[in-house]
Amino acid sequence: MSAPDRTTLNQPPTAEDLAAIAHQLGRPARGVVSVTHRCPCGCPTVVRTEPRLPDGTPFPTSFYATCPRLTGAISTLEGEGLMKEMTQRLADDAELRWAYTLAHEDYLRRREQLADVPEIAGISAGGMPNRVKCLHVLVAHALAAGPGVNPLGDEALAALPDWWADGCCGAP
């Protein structure tokens, strides 16, 4: 398999995609609007979700990583302290802080394209714009939005091993 493509997708989920996502997550998919990134095997890796779930719950995480191999690799980076190091760099580096603020604004703009949910207005995800709280969200945003939009998501993505190298995650 080849490296993951950084092409931004906006594909409506098929029945097969929704089955794969349910298998990946171990539960039914909720509020999926589109598949925004696929693994080299073709399975969804990142989905875009409604900012309000079907049961009415506000859901600020617009870009959600679904592939268990990808999320496992991201969890390893989190466990190694990358979030703490990135947060410290945000405090020390005005240029990075500005670029991360722009990523926050991009995230909000993309979510607001789907719906206005007053309960989460101004709140993006992953700790943006002031800290790094969740690499999963930052990597998902970087894969969905394309290179150069979320600098810390791009960095975390570059630090990941080839999560796809051992084949498909097993989604049906």
N, C-alpha and C positions, 0 to 999 in steps of 0.2 A: 504494500500500500504506500501511497505517496504522502507527503506532508499535507496538513490541513490547508485547504484553500481559504484565503482571507476575503473572498468575494462575499459581499453582503447580499443575503437572500431576503425575500419577503414572500415566501410561498405558502399559500393556504394549506393547512395540514390535511393530508388524506386520511382515510380510515386506517391505512397501514401505519402512517406516522403516529396517529393517536394510540394505536395498539403498541407500537414500539416505545413511545413515551411512557405509557402506563407500565410496561414491562421494566423500563429503565428505573422509574421512580418507585415501583412497587405499589402504586395506587393509580386511580384514574387521573388523567390530565384535567386541569381546571382552567377555564378561561383562555385557552390557547387561541391566539389570533393567527399566528404564522410561525413557520419554521424559518429561523434567521441564519442558521449555520448548520452544516452537515459534516459529519466525520468523513474521512476518505472512504469508509465502507458504505456510505450512503445514509446511515441512520441519523436522525436528528441529534444535534449536540446542544443547540440553544434554541429556545422558543421565545416568542414574544407573547406576553399575556395581557389580558384586560386589566386595567387598574382597579376594577371592582369585579370580584369573583361572582359567579352565578348566584351564590347565596347572599350577596350583598356586602360581603366583607371587603373593605378597602385593601388593595394589594399593591404596594409600591414597587415591587420587583418586576419591572417590565421585561427584563431579559433574564431568562432562567436557564441555567445549565442543567441538562438532563442526563447526559452520558455518564454512567457510573465510573468509567475509567478516567474520564476527564475530571469529574468532581473529586475522585480519590486522589489524583495527582495534585489538584489544587489544595486539598486538605493537608497533604504532606508539606507543601510550601508554607501554609499557615502555621503548621506545627513547628516548622523550622525558624519561625520568628520573622518572616518577611513582612508581615503587616506592621509590626512594631518599627522595623527599620524604615519602611516607607513613610509611616506617620512622622517619624523624626525628620526625615528628609523634607517633608512638607513644611515643617516648622522652620527649617533652615534655608530653604531654597524658594525664593519669591517667584522665579520663573516656573518651577514645577507647580507651585501653589496656584498660579494663574492658569496654567494648562489644565490642572485638575478641576478648577472652578468652571472652566469652559466645558469639561466633560460632564460635570454635574448639570450644567445648563442644557447640554445636548440631551442628556437622559430625560430631564423634565420635559423638554420640547417634544421628544418622541413619544413619551407617555401621554402628554396632553393631546397629541394627535388622535389618540384613541378615545379619550373621555376626560372630562373635568371631574375630579373627585376631591371636593373641598377638604376632606379629612386628611389628605396626604399632600395638599398643595405645598410646593416648595421643598418637599422631602424627596430626595432621590433614593439612593440605595447604596449599600456598601460603605457608608460613612462619609460619602461625598458631601460637601466639598472640604471638610476640615480634618478628616482622619481616614484611616483605612481600617474598616471594620469587617469586611467580607471580600476576600479575593475572588470567590465564586462569582459574585455580581460583577466585579470589575472585568474579569476574563470574559464573562458572558457578554457584557457591553462591548468589549473590544472585538470579540468575534462577530457580533451582530452589526456593529457600526462600521467596522473596517479599521485598517491601520491609521494611526495618527489622531484618533478621536479621544481615546482614554489612555493617557500616557502610562499610568500605573497598571492598567489592564494589559497594555501591550508589553510592559516589562514582565509582569507575572506570566503571561503567555510565553514569552521568550525563555523564561526560566523553567518551563515545564518539560518533562521528558516526553518522548514520543508515545503518548498514551494510546494511540491507535495501532502501534506496531505489532501487538499480539493478535490482531484481527478484530472482528466485530465484537461489540460489548454483549452480544447474545440476544439483542432485541429480535423478536420473531419476524 
